[in-house]
Every structure is written in C-alpha cells, then in structure tokens.
Amino acid sequence: MPLYDIRCSHCDGIFEKLLPLQALEKPLACPYCAEATLAVPLFTGGHVKLRVAERWQARNGAEQLAGRGAAGPGTQARAGRSSVLHNCKGHNCSICDT
C-alpha cells in the first residue's frame, strides 16, 4: 500500500495515510477535525528537476563567509586574513592596514 499525503477539504489539514488504490476518491475521516473528506492525494513535486544556469563563485574568503557583495575589512585582495567578522584590537592590523 502506498503512503499518500491528503489535504482535508474542511480544515485544510494535511495528513499521511496508507491507502490501497481502491480507497482513493472515497470518503476518509480527517484526524484533525474528524470530518469526512475525499481521499485525493496531493502532488508533492517529487519529480521536479532544477537546472542551474549560472553557478556563483566567491571572489575572496570574505564573500565565501558572508555571501555575494560582502564589503569591509578583510575583503581586499591582499588582506592577511579574510574574516569579515574581524574586531580590530590595535595598530599594525593585517586586515585594516592601520
């Protein structure tokens, strides 16, 4: 018996039920509202395929951590460290170039 996702027509609750093919399109008791609803399986999109046309590549370590468009200390090409989560604690900082 297959497992189906069924939406109640009264309360919009979604529940799973093991049903034989003969039981489809017949009344079924909803476990949430106890009303009789038709056993119509939901289409869940299990066979949907996604095609990626363009793959994003990080330009530096900061973008790798924070995502596209990251700016601020540590995003320069020659920065000693690439962390955008940097807290500067004084002079001679390799990230801030101070």
C-alpha positions as CSV (number, residue, x, y, z in Angstrom):
1,M,0.0,0.0,0.0
2,P,1.4,3.4,-0.9
3,L,1.6,6.3,1.5
4,Y,-0.3,9.4,0.4
5,D,-0.4,13.0,1.6
6,I,-4.0,14.1,1.8
7,R,-5.5,17.6,2.4
8,C,-8.8,17.9,4.3
9,S,-11.3,19.9,2.4
10,H,-12.8,21.2,5.7
11,C,-9.9,22.3,7.9
12,D,-7.0,22.3,5.3
13,G,-5.1,19.9,7.5
14,I,-2.5,17.7,5.7
15,F,-2.0,14.2,6.9
16,E,-0.4,11.0,5.6
17,K,-2.4,7.8,5.1
18,L,-1.5,4.3,3.9
19,L,-4.3,3.5,1.4
20,P,-4.9,0.9,-1.3
21,L,-5.6,2.2,-4.8
22,Q,-9.3,1.1,-4.4
23,A,-9.7,3.5,-1.4
24,L,-8.7,6.6,-3.4
25,E,-11.5,9.1,-4.2
26,K,-13.6,7.7,-1.3
27,P,-14.6,9.4,2.0
28,L,-12.0,9.3,4.7
29,A,-12.1,10.7,8.3
30,C,-9.7,13.6,8.9
31,P,-7.5,13.1,12.0
32,Y,-7.7,16.8,12.9
33,C,-11.3,17.7,12.5
34,A,-12.9,14.2,12.3
35,E,-14.9,15.3,9.2
36,A,-15.3,13.1,6.2
37,T,-13.1,14.2,3.3
38,L,-12.3,12.7,-0.1
39,A,-9.0,10.8,-0.2
40,V,-7.4,12.8,-3.0
41,P,-3.6,12.5,-3.0
42,L,-1.5,15.7,-3.1
43,F,1.1,16.2,-5.8
44,T,4.2,16.9,-3.8
45,G,6.6,17.6,-6.6
46,G,8.9,14.6,-6.1
47,H,9.9,14.6,-9.7
48,V,10.8,18.2,-10.1
49,K,14.3,18.9,-11.5
50,L,16.2,22.1,-11.1
51,R,18.6,23.3,-13.7
52,V,21.4,25.7,-12.6
53,A,22.3,28.0,-15.5
54,E,24.9,30.1,-13.6
55,R,27.0,29.0,-10.7
56,W,28.2,31.7,-8.3
57,Q,31.8,31.6,-7.3
58,A,33.2,33.6,-4.3
59,R,35.9,36.2,-5.3
60,N,37.6,36.1,-1.9
61,G,37.3,34.5,1.5
62,A,35.1,37.2,2.9
63,E,32.4,36.5,0.2
64,Q,32.8,32.8,1.0
65,L,31.8,33.6,4.6
66,A,29.2,36.3,4.2
67,G,27.9,35.9,0.6
68,R,27.8,37.9,-2.5
69,G,28.6,41.6,-2.2
70,A,30.5,41.4,1.1
71,A,32.4,44.6,1.9
72,G,34.5,46.0,4.6
73,P,37.8,45.0,6.4
74,G,39.3,41.8,5.1
75,T,37.7,41.9,1.6
76,Q,40.8,43.4,-0.1
77,A,42.8,41.1,-2.4
78,R,45.9,41.2,-0.2
79,A,44.4,41.1,3.2
80,G,46.2,38.9,5.7
81,R,43.0,37.3,6.9
82,S,39.7,37.1,5.1
83,S,37.3,37.2,8.1
84,V,34.6,39.8,7.8
85,L,33.8,39.1,11.4
86,H,37.0,41.0,12.4
87,N,37.3,43.1,15.6
88,C,40.3,45.3,15.3
89,K,42.3,45.5,18.6
90,G,45.0,48.0,17.7
91,H,47.6,49.2,15.2
92,N,49.5,47.0,12.8
93,C,46.3,45.1,12.0
94,S,46.9,42.9,8.9
95,I,43.2,43.3,7.9
96,C,42.6,47.0,8.4
97,D,46.1,48.1,7.1
98,T,46.5,50.6,10.0
